[in-house]
């Protein structure tokens, strides 16, 4: 026989469990409803975040593309400018090459002429009256070394040769007084030298007791009569700028007699 107590007990337990079962069933239903919504929201949020990330990268790439396009344009302009400069440089190099070729041709023509001028100056000094001989020969020796130096430009060689010519030419237009040791009739003596251009060369001893000239015909210093001592003293004073210029009677060419 079924005990009524057990039946009552079972009914009581069932009544107590019913709310719990209903609450559990409600959670399951609620979970079935809310889960798709939450998943949709999460999916939407992830999609939006991905879209934002993509848009950011897109904007960055578009900005980079614009920058690269600007740089490409700038490089194109720079390339065109460099091409123009290169063409100009090539033209300048070609012009310079033509100048160098012309200069080399001129140098080849001038160099022999300068050598000829050097020989003429040297021969002129050897054949000339003996004034400033050491100085003039040193100038010729220096010029010879200069012309032989490949490191010196042809323009510098030409300039120095012209300078030497001008110095030699100047001797013909000036007077000069200096002291030198000369040999007169086999005797060496220190004398004052008076150079009258290239026309004549006179000497007078330091005590002014003897005068003479360089005889081109004999190539030797020759005494003059004492009658020329006074005129030669004045000539030396004029050459030394110790007195004003005046007319003097001095032997020119053939040696005069007293």
C-alpha positions as CSV (number, residue, x, y, z in Angstrom):
1,X,0.0,0.0,0.0
2,X,1.2,3.5,-0.9
3,X,1.8,5.5,2.1
4,X,0.0,8.8,2.1
5,X,2.9,10.4,3.9
6,X,5.2,9.5,1.0
7,X,2.7,10.9,-1.5
8,X,2.4,14.1,0.5
9,X,6.2,14.3,0.8
10,X,6.6,13.9,-3.0
11,X,4.0,16.5,-3.8
12,X,5.7,18.9,-1.3
13,X,9.1,18.3,-3.0
14,X,7.6,18.8,-6.4
15,X,6.0,22.0,-5.4
16,X,9.3,23.3,-4.0
17,X,11.3,22.3,-7.2
18,X,8.9,23.9,-9.6
19,X,10.1,27.5,-9.3
20,X,13.7,26.3,-9.6
21,X,12.9,24.4,-12.8
22,X,11.0,27.4,-14.2
23,X,13.9,29.7,-13.3
24,X,16.4,27.4,-15.0
25,X,14.2,27.1,-18.1
26,X,14.0,30.9,-18.2
27,X,17.8,31.3,-18.2
28,X,18.1,28.8,-21.0
29,X,15.5,30.8,-23.0
30,X,17.1,34.0,-22.1
31,X,20.5,32.7,-23.1
32,X,19.2,31.6,-26.4
33,X,17.8,35.0,-27.0
34,X,20.7,37.2,-25.7
35,X,23.6,35.1,-27.0
36,X,22.9,35.9,-30.7
37,X,22.4,39.5,-29.9
38,X,25.7,39.7,-28.0
39,X,27.4,37.9,-30.7
40,X,26.0,40.3,-33.3
41,X,27.1,43.2,-31.2
42,X,30.6,41.8,-30.8
43,X,30.7,41.0,-34.5
44,X,29.6,44.6,-35.3
45,X,32.2,46.1,-32.9
46,X,34.9,43.9,-34.4
47,X,33.8,44.9,-37.9
48,X,33.8,48.5,-37.0
49,X,37.2,48.3,-35.4
50,X,38.5,46.5,-38.5
51,X,36.9,49.1,-40.7
52,X,38.5,51.9,-38.7
53,X,41.9,50.2,-38.8
54,X,41.5,49.6,-42.6
55,X,40.5,53.3,-43.1
56,X,43.5,54.5,-41.0
57,X,45.8,52.3,-43.1
58,X,44.1,53.5,-46.3
59,X,44.5,57.1,-45.3
60,X,48.2,56.5,-44.4
61,X,48.8,54.8,-47.7
62,X,47.0,57.5,-49.7
63,X,49.1,60.2,-47.9
64,X,52.2,58.2,-48.7
65,X,51.1,57.8,-52.3
66,X,50.5,61.6,-52.5
67,X,54.0,62.2,-51.0
68,X,55.6,59.8,-53.4
69,X,53.9,61.4,-56.3
70,X,55.1,64.8,-55.2
71,X,58.6,63.4,-54.7
72,X,58.4,61.8,-58.2
73,X,57.4,65.1,-59.7
74,X,60.3,66.9,-57.8
75,X,62.8,64.2,-58.9
76,X,61.6,64.6,-62.5
77,X,62.2,68.3,-62.4
78,X,65.6,67.8,-60.7
79,X,66.5,65.2,-63.4
80,X,65.6,67.7,-66.1
81,X,67.6,70.4,-64.5
82,X,70.6,68.1,-64.1
83,X,70.3,67.1,-67.7
84,X,70.4,70.8,-68.7
85,X,73.4,71.4,-66.4
86,X,75.2,68.3,-67.8
87,X,74.6,69.6,-71.3
88,X,76.0,73.0,-70.3
89,X,79.0,71.4,-68.6
90,X,79.7,69.3,-71.7
91,X,79.6,72.4,-73.8
92,X,82.0,74.3,-71.5
93,X,84.3,71.3,-71.5
94,X,84.2,71.2,-75.3
95,X,84.9,74.9,-75.5
96,X,87.7,74.6,-73.0
97,X,89.2,71.7,-75.0
98,X,89.1,73.8,-78.1
99,X,90.8,76.6,-76.2
100,X,93.5,74.2,-74.8
101,X,94.1,72.9,-78.3
102,X,94.4,76.4,-79.7
103,X,96.7,77.4,-76.8
104,X,98.8,74.3,-77.3
105,X,99.2,75.2,-81.0
106,X,100.1,78.8,-80.1
107,X,102.6,77.5,-77.5
108,X,104.2,75.3,-80.1
109,X,104.7,78.4,-82.3
110,X,105.8,80.7,-79.5
111,X,108.3,78.5,-77.8
112,X,110.8,78.5,-80.7
113,X,110.5,82.3,-81.0
114,X,111.2,82.7,-77.3
115,X,114.3,80.6,-77.6
116,X,115.5,82.8,-80.5
117,X,114.9,85.9,-78.4
118,X,116.9,84.4,-75.6
119,X,119.8,83.8,-78.0
120,X,119.6,87.3,-79.3
121,X,119.7,88.8,-75.8
122,X,122.7,86.7,-74.9
123,X,124.6,87.5,-78.0
124,X,123.8,91.2,-77.6
125,X,125.3,91.1,-74.0
126,X,128.4,89.3,-75.2
127,X,128.9,91.9,-78.0
128,X,127.8,94.9,-76.0
129,X,129.9,97.3,-73.9
130,X,130.8,95.7,-70.5
131,X,128.2,97.4,-68.2
132,X,126.4,95.4,-65.6
133,X,127.7,92.2,-67.3
134,X,127.2,89.9,-64.4
135,X,123.7,91.1,-63.6
136,X,122.6,90.9,-67.3
137,X,124.1,87.4,-67.7
138,X,122.3,86.2,-64.5
139,X,119.1,87.5,-66.0
140,X,119.7,85.5,-69.2
141,X,120.6,82.3,-67.2
142,X,117.4,82.7,-65.1
143,X,115.3,83.2,-68.3
144,X,116.9,80.1,-69.9
145,X,116.0,77.9,-66.9
146,X,112.5,79.4,-67.0
147,X,112.0,78.6,-70.7
148,X,113.2,75.0,-70.1
149,X,110.8,74.4,-67.2
150,X,107.7,72.4,-68.4
151,X,105.8,73.5,-65.3
152,X,105.8,77.1,-66.3
153,X,103.0,78.3,-68.5
154,X,103.8,79.7,-71.9
155,X,102.2,83.0,-70.9
156,X,104.6,83.3,-68.0
157,X,107.5,82.5,-70.2
158,X,106.4,85.1,-72.8
159,X,106.0,87.7,-70.0
160,X,109.4,87.1,-68.6
161,X,111.0,87.2,-72.0
162,X,109.3,90.5,-72.8
163,X,110.5,91.8,-69.4
164,X,114.1,90.9,-70.3
165,X,113.8,92.6,-73.7
166,X,112.4,95.8,-72.0
167,X,115.2,95.9,-69.5
168,X,117.8,95.6,-72.3
169,X,115.9,98.3,-74.4
170,X,115.8,100.6,-71.4
171,X,119.6,100.6,-71.2
172,X,119.6,102.6,-74.4
173,X,117.4,105.4,-73.0
174,X,119.0,105.9,-69.6
175,X,122.2,107.0,-67.9
176,X,123.7,105.3,-64.9
177,X,126.5,105.7,-62.4
178,X,128.0,102.8,-60.4
179,X,131.3,101.5,-59.2
180,X,133.2,98.5,-60.7
181,X,136.6,97.0,-60.9
182,X,138.1,97.3,-64.4
183,X,141.4,96.6,-66.1
184,X,143.2,99.6,-67.7
185,X,146.4,98.9,-69.6
186,X,147.0,95.8,-67.6
187,X,146.3,97.4,-64.2
188,X,143.2,96.5,-62.1
189,X,141.5,99.4,-60.5
190,X,138.2,100.4,-58.8
191,X,136.5,103.2,-60.7
192,X,133.3,105.0,-61.0
193,X,131.5,104.0,-64.2
194,X,129.3,106.5,-66.2
195,X,127.0,104.8,-68.7
196,X,125.6,107.1,-71.4
197,X,122.8,104.9,-72.7
198,X,124.4,102.4,-75.1
199,X,126.4,105.1,-76.8
200,X,129.4,105.2,-74.6
201,X,130.9,103.9,-71.3
202,X,133.3,106.1,-69.3
203,X,135.3,105.6,-66.2
204,X,137.0,107.8,-63.6
205,X,139.2,106.7,-60.8
206,X,137.9,107.3,-57.3
207,X,140.4,110.2,-56.7
208,X,139.2,111.7,-60.0
209,X,142.8,111.8,-61.3
210,X,142.3,109.6,-64.3
211,X,139.5,109.2,-66.8
212,X,138.8,107.0,-69.8
213,X,136.3,105.1,-71.9
214,X,135.6,101.7,-73.2
215,X,136.9,101.4,-76.8
216,X,134.5,99.2,-78.7
217,X,137.0,98.8,-81.5
218,X,139.7,97.3,-79.3
219,X,137.4,95.9,-76.6
220,X,139.4,97.5,-73.8
221,X,139.3,100.3,-71.4
222,X,141.4,103.2,-72.7
223,X,142.6,106.4,-70.8
224,X,141.4,109.8,-72.0
225,X,143.4,113.0,-72.0
226,X,143.1,114.9,-68.7
227,X,141.2,117.7,-70.5
228,X,138.1,115.5,-70.2
229,X,138.4,115.0,-66.4
230,X,136.2,118.0,-65.5
231,X,133.4,117.2,-68.0
232,X,133.4,113.6,-66.9
233,X,133.1,114.7,-63.2
234,X,130.1,116.8,-64.1
235,X,128.6,113.8,-66.1
236,X,129.0,111.6,-63.1
237,X,127.4,114.2,-60.8
238,X,124.5,114.5,-63.3
239,X,124.1,110.7,-63.5
240,X,124.1,110.5,-59.7
241,X,121.5,113.4,-59.7
242,X,123.8,115.6,-57.7
243,X,123.5,118.5,-60.2
244,X,121.1,119.5,-62.9
245,X,121.5,118.4,-66.5
246,X,123.8,120.5,-68.8
247,X,125.6,120.1,-72.1
248,X,129.0,118.5,-71.8
249,X,131.8,117.8,-74.3
250,X,132.6,114.1,-74.1
251,X,134.2,111.9,-76.8
252,X,131.6,109.7,-78.6
253,X,132.6,107.1,-81.2
254,X,136.3,107.7,-82.1
255,X,138.4,108.8,-79.1
256,X,139.0,112.5,-79.3
257,X,142.4,114.2,-78.9
258,X,143.0,116.9,-76.3
